[in-house]
Protein backbone atom coordinates (compact mmCIF):
# COMPACT_ATOMS: atom_id res chain seq x y z
CA UNK A 1 0.00 0.00 0.00
CA UNK A 2 2.80 2.43 0.92
CA UNK A 3 4.44 1.82 -2.47
CA UNK A 4 1.21 2.70 -4.28
CA UNK A 5 0.81 5.91 -2.28
CA UNK A 6 4.42 6.96 -2.97
CA UNK A 7 4.01 6.14 -6.68
CA UNK A 8 0.79 8.17 -6.92
CA UNK A 9 2.34 11.11 -5.03
CA UNK A 10 5.37 11.08 -7.36
CA UNK A 11 3.11 10.97 -10.42
CA UNK A 12 1.06 13.89 -9.07
CA UNK A 13 4.15 16.03 -8.39
CA UNK A 14 5.59 15.40 -11.87
CA UNK A 15 2.20 16.04 -13.48
CA UNK A 16 1.89 19.41 -11.74
CA UNK A 17 5.42 20.45 -12.79
CA UNK A 18 4.71 19.39 -16.36
CA UNK A 19 1.39 21.25 -16.40
CA UNK A 20 3.12 24.43 -15.19
CA UNK A 21 5.65 24.24 -18.03
CA UNK A 22 2.88 23.54 -20.54
CA UNK A 23 0.90 26.63 -19.49
CA UNK A 24 3.38 28.82 -21.41
CA UNK A 25 2.85 26.93 -24.68
CA UNK A 26 1.74 29.04 -27.60
CA UNK A 27 2.82 32.14 -29.47
CA UNK A 28 4.09 35.34 -27.89
CA UNK A 29 5.26 38.73 -29.21
CA UNK A 30 7.71 41.23 -27.74
CA UNK A 31 8.95 44.42 -29.40
CA UNK A 32 11.79 46.72 -28.46
CA UNK A 33 10.42 50.25 -28.16
CA UNK A 34 13.47 51.98 -26.71
CA UNK A 35 15.45 54.66 -28.50
CA UNK A 36 19.12 53.75 -28.34
CA UNK A 37 22.11 53.01 -30.54
CA UNK A 38 20.81 49.56 -31.52
CA UNK A 39 18.21 48.89 -34.19
CA UNK A 40 14.75 48.07 -32.83
CA UNK A 41 13.65 44.43 -32.91
CA UNK A 42 10.53 42.29 -32.79
CA UNK A 43 10.69 38.87 -31.14
CA UNK A 44 8.25 36.21 -32.32
CA UNK A 45 8.28 33.60 -29.55
CA UNK A 46 6.94 30.06 -29.83
CA UNK A 47 6.75 27.75 -26.82
CA UNK A 48 5.98 24.04 -27.19
CA UNK A 49 6.17 22.23 -23.86
CA UNK A 50 9.53 23.19 -22.40
CA UNK A 51 11.08 24.17 -25.76
CA UNK A 52 11.29 27.81 -26.84
CA UNK A 53 12.10 29.26 -30.26
CA UNK A 54 12.57 33.01 -30.64
CA UNK A 55 12.69 34.51 -34.13
CA UNK A 56 14.25 37.96 -33.82
CA UNK A 57 13.52 40.36 -36.68
CA UNK A 58 15.63 43.51 -36.92
CA UNK A 59 18.26 44.63 -39.41
CA UNK A 60 19.06 40.92 -39.57
CA UNK A 61 16.76 37.99 -38.80
CA UNK A 62 17.96 35.13 -36.61
CA UNK A 63 16.56 32.31 -34.49
CA UNK A 64 17.36 31.45 -30.87
CA UNK A 65 16.46 28.09 -29.31
CA UNK A 66 16.30 27.03 -25.68
CA UNK A 67 14.18 25.81 -22.81
CA UNK A 68 11.50 27.08 -20.45
CA UNK A 69 11.61 26.09 -16.77
CA UNK A 70 8.42 25.20 -14.86
CA UNK A 71 8.50 28.63 -13.16
CA UNK A 72 8.34 30.41 -16.56
CA UNK A 73 11.97 31.48 -16.76
CA UNK A 74 13.74 30.75 -20.04
CA UNK A 75 17.08 30.89 -21.79
CA UNK A 76 17.74 30.63 -25.52
CA UNK A 77 20.64 31.21 -27.85
CA UNK A 78 22.30 30.57 -31.15
CA UNK A 79 24.44 27.47 -31.48
CA UNK A 80 27.61 29.57 -31.57
CA UNK A 81 26.55 31.62 -28.53
CA UNK A 82 26.89 35.00 -30.26
CA UNK A 83 23.29 36.02 -29.46
CA UNK A 84 21.29 34.98 -26.41
CA UNK A 85 18.02 35.79 -24.70
CA UNK A 86 16.59 35.13 -21.28
CA UNK A 87 13.47 36.16 -19.48
CA UNK A 88 10.33 35.03 -17.77
CA UNK A 89 6.67 34.41 -18.52
CA UNK A 90 4.08 35.55 -15.97
CA UNK A 91 0.39 35.21 -16.76
CA UNK A 92 -0.13 36.62 -20.25
CA UNK A 93 3.04 38.76 -20.11
CA UNK A 94 6.65 38.04 -20.99
CA UNK A 95 9.84 39.92 -20.13
CA UNK A 96 12.73 39.35 -22.52
CA UNK A 97 16.36 40.44 -22.35
CA UNK A 98 18.24 40.13 -25.64
CA UNK A 99 22.04 40.14 -25.68
CA UNK A 100 23.32 40.70 -29.21
CA UNK A 101 26.15 42.50 -30.99
CA UNK A 102 25.28 45.98 -29.78
CA UNK A 103 24.54 45.12 -26.16
CA UNK A 104 21.79 44.06 -23.80
CA UNK A 105 18.19 45.23 -24.23
CA UNK A 106 15.15 44.38 -22.13
CA UNK A 107 11.55 44.62 -23.29
CA UNK A 108 8.14 43.20 -22.48
CA UNK A 109 5.49 41.47 -24.53
CA UNK A 110 2.33 39.40 -24.43
CA UNK A 111 0.59 36.32 -25.76
CA UNK A 112 -0.14 36.65 -29.45
CA UNK A 113 -3.77 36.48 -30.59
C-alpha positions in Angstrom: 0.0 0.0 0.0 2.8 2.4 0.9 4.4 1.8 -2.5 1.2 2.7 -4.3 0.8 5.9 -2.3 4.4 7.0 -3.0 4.0 6.1 -6.7 0.8 8.2 -6.9 2.3 11.1 -5.0 5.4 11.1 -7.4 3.1 11.0 -10.4 1.1 13.9 -9.1 4.2 16.0 -8.4 5.6 15.4 -11.9 2.2 16.0 -13.5 1.9 19.4 -11.7 5.4 20.5 -12.8 4.7 19.4 -16.4 1.4 21.3 -16.4 3.1 24.4 -15.2 5.7 24.2 -18.0 2.9 23.5 -20.5 0.9 26.6 -19.5 3.4 28.8 -21.4 2.8 26.9 -24.7 1.7 29.0 -27.6 2.8 32.1 -29.5 4.1 35.3 -27.9 5.3 38.7 -29.2 7.7 41.2 -27.7 8.9 44.4 -29.4 11.8 46.7 -28.5 10.4 50.3 -28.2 13.5 52.0 -26.7 15.4 54.7 -28.5 19.1 53.8 -28.3 22.1 53.0 -30.5 20.8 49.6 -31.5 18.2 48.9 -34.2 14.7 48.1 -32.8 13.6 44.4 -32.9 10.5 42.3 -32.8 10.7 38.9 -31.1 8.2 36.2 -32.3 8.3 33.6 -29.6 6.9 30.1 -29.8 6.8 27.8 -26.8 6.0 24.0 -27.2 6.2 22.2 -23.9 9.5 23.2 -22.4 11.1 24.2 -25.8 11.3 27.8 -26.8 12.1 29.3 -30.3 12.6 33.0 -30.6 12.7 34.5 -34.1 14.2 38.0 -33.8 13.5 40.4 -36.7 15.6 43.5 -36.9 18.3 44.6 -39.4 19.1 40.9 -39.6 16.8 38.0 -38.8 18.0 35.1 -36.6 16.6 32.3 -34.5 17.4 31.5 -30.9 16.5 28.1 -29.3 16.3 27.0 -25.7 14.2 25.8 -22.8 11.5 27.1 -20.4 11.6 26.1 -16.8 8.4 25.2 -14.9 8.5 28.6 -13.2 8.3 30.4 -16.6 12.0 31.5 -16.8 13.7 30.8 -20.0 17.1 30.9 -21.8 17.7 30.6 -25.5 20.6 31.2 -27.8 22.3 30.6 -31.2 24.4 27.5 -31.5 27.6 29.6 -31.6 26.5 31.6 -28.5 26.9 35.0 -30.3 23.3 36.0 -29.5 21.3 35.0 -26.4 18.0 35.8 -24.7 16.6 35.1 -21.3 13.5 36.2 -19.5 10.3 35.0 -17.8 6.7 34.4 -18.5 4.1 35.5 -16.0 0.4 35.2 -16.8 -0.1 36.6 -20.3 3.0 38.8 -20.1 6.7 38.0 -21.0 9.8 39.9 -20.1 12.7 39.4 -22.5 16.4 40.4 -22.4 18.2 40.1 -25.6 22.0 40.1 -25.7 23.3 40.7 -29.2 26.1 42.5 -31.0 25.3 46.0 -29.8 24.5 45.1 -26.2 21.8 44.1 -23.8 18.2 45.2 -24.2 15.1 44.4 -22.1 11.5 44.6 -23.3 8.1 43.2 -22.5 5.5 41.5 -24.5 2.3 39.4 -24.4 0.6 36.3 -25.8 -0.1 36.6 -29.5 -3.8 36.5 -30.6 
